[in-house]
Structures are given as structure tokens and as C-alpha cells.
């Protein structure tokens, strides 16, 4: 319960997590820096032990706003990649997956074009003929406008399940790169409806910070709606993680598969009168869940470790 990422934004945090090295050592401490292809990652380290490795969904080792997502992606040690770093704005693995299942839904799956991607597309004269929502960072929950089985989270889960089915008879490493929970706070209505905004607990602000709030600036109503959206996304991920765990049990793989559940960063969600993530690295954006499961193999199960654990600790722990 004191697990901290090495960096409060996606790219350096993810690379640090998968290499066991600090961002300062790697020379990548902020967003928008392409990861060199020769950096040894966890899948590189596992290959000599006979592991087949995959990343499904978000990897974010390359800047995503100013490139063509149809081009081949560097392997970074993985044997299988289905890359989709953002839900719906690019012609990537997620859009290909939806096209194969429900091409009529293509205009309803994007969560919005990232601002820098719009600048790049306008500069390059690119028109992808896809409808993107105009409101990119609303401070409230938004129901997913397509079918619940076509969300980015569903895509990651389905393709993870398919990968496990095909590689059940060999050692494998499969990273299910869920984008959620992450702004904009979009989830199927069934998950949004689980939460009554009026019943949600809000942060407690020091008096000097509370004095800066107003009806249109981090009001209680705004914070409740933001929390509802974020919690809905958490619940959707939990639902699909449950499907993956259940399938491991059905395939008789649960006792021989280490499962690590964690995140690359957190979310201010109104604390410190901020949304999103970044510096300064308050607890809410750097202290994230870390759950490890290995039924029958851990010496003491069901325990909580309260000592300091860092993202760089994961790779050596798994190798050991």
C-alpha cells in the first residue's frame, strides 16, 4: 500500500516499470521522447527462459500524436504487439478490431482527438473521415455512445483472452494495457449508473485551498461528477480483469501464472485543485495500486506490505 511509480506521467513511468531502471538512468524523464529500440526490457530478459511475450493495448513507447499508426511498430522485445495508445482517434489495432466486428460503429468509439494530434493532422492535411467528440476533457462522466462490448477496455480484454488461449501451453508474458481509468471519463452507462454522485466522498481541503473554490471552480457538484466518471472507468476495468482471472482458472493456469495489477500513474481528480497527472508528484498521482497474485506459490498469502516499493522493483522481483 506504499507503491510508487518512478514518474507521474505515462511514457517515462512505463519504460521505467518495464526495464527496472530509473528515468534519469534511461534519459527519458518526460513525454514525447521515442524509446530507443535497443533498451533491454522485461520481454528481452524473459526470452532466454522460453517466454513468448505480448503487449495488448497501450504501450506508449512512441509519441502517438505525430505518427501514422498503420506503420510497423518497434518490437521492444515483444513477440506479439496489438498497439492502441489512445481509444479511437488513430487507425490502430483497436480501430481495426472494431472495423472487423461492427464497422457501422466506427464514428462512435473515439474518445476525442488529442489536441496535439489535431494540430499535426491539420498541418499535414490529414482527414481520417472519423467523427471525434469535440469535448476532450469534460469534468463529468460521459456514457460511451457505442456498444459496451466495443470499448477500448473490452478490446484489450478480448485480445488478452485470445492471446492466452493460443499460448496456454508455453511460458508467456502478456501485458493487458488498459487505457482506463483516464480522462476523458467515458464508460458504458451501466458502470456510470453504479455510482450516485451525491453519495460519493470528496477530498477534504485545507482552509486556504478551500477558499479558492467556487461555483464554477472545483465545486462539490463538479467534483462529484468527476469522481462518478473516474469510478465508472475503474469498475469497467475491474469487470474485464475479472473475466481474465476467471479464464485463467478455467484453463487451469491460475496456480502457475503470476498476475500483477498496477498502473503507470494516478489522477489528481480535484485534489490540489488539479485534474490529470504530472508534476509535482503528489501521492494521488504517484502512489498507485500494486496487487500481485500467485495462488499456492506465495509463502504468505492475503497480506499487505506497507514498506516502500517502487516501480523499478517489479522487474527484479519477477525475475527472482
Buried (B, 14 or more C-beta within 10 A) or exposed (E): EEBBBBBBBBBBBBBBBBBBBBBEEBEBBEBEBEBEEEBBBBBBBBBEEEBBBBBBBBBBBBBBBBBEBEEEBBBBBBBBBBBBBBBBBBEBBBBBBBBEEBEEBBEBBBBBBBEBBBEBBEEEEEEBEBEBBEEBEBBBBBBBBBBBEBBBBBBBBBBBBEBBEEBBEEEBBBBBBBBBBBBBBBBBBBBBEEBEBEEBEBBEBEEEBEEEBEEEEBBBEBBBBBBBBBBBBBBBBEBBBEBBBEBBEEBEBBEEBEBBBBBBBBBBBBBBBBBBBBEEBBEBBBBBEBEBBBBEEEEEEEEEEEEEBBBBBBBEEBEE
